[in-house]
Amino acid sequence: MRQEAEWMVPSDNKILELIREYGNLTPTAIEDLGGPSAGHARNRCPVLAKYGLLERISRGLYGITAEGEAYLNEELDASELESVEESE
């Protein structure tokens, strides 16, 4: 079972799964592929990047990280992740 963090919302799993399956995506593409609305994905992708599960490739384009893969594979407890901003 995936170990979520308290800052996560249910749609975060779908966003991560879609980016893992299809590669780098924009929030609009996430919506087009059956994920949450583009507006919601636009708000969540930066949060997932802040905690290291996604990386911002360029403006509005996100890819999955090794940590994101490990989380999806139930090998990483997301509650142990620190904000990239806090750890710098």
FENZI-V272250 format. One record per run of one state. SS is the DSSP state (helix for helix, strand for strand, loop for the rest). FROM is the first residue (numbers start at 1). TO is the last residue. Records with the same first field share a line. If there is no record, write none. Layout:
SS->FROM-TO / FROM-TO
//
This chain:
loop->1-2 / 4-10 / 23-24 / 26-26 / 33-37 / 51-53 / 59-60 / 65-65 / 73-76 / 81-83 / 88-88
strand->3-3 / 25-25 / 54-58 / 61-64 / 77-77
helix->11-22 / 27-32 / 38-50 / 66-72 / 78-80 / 84-87
//
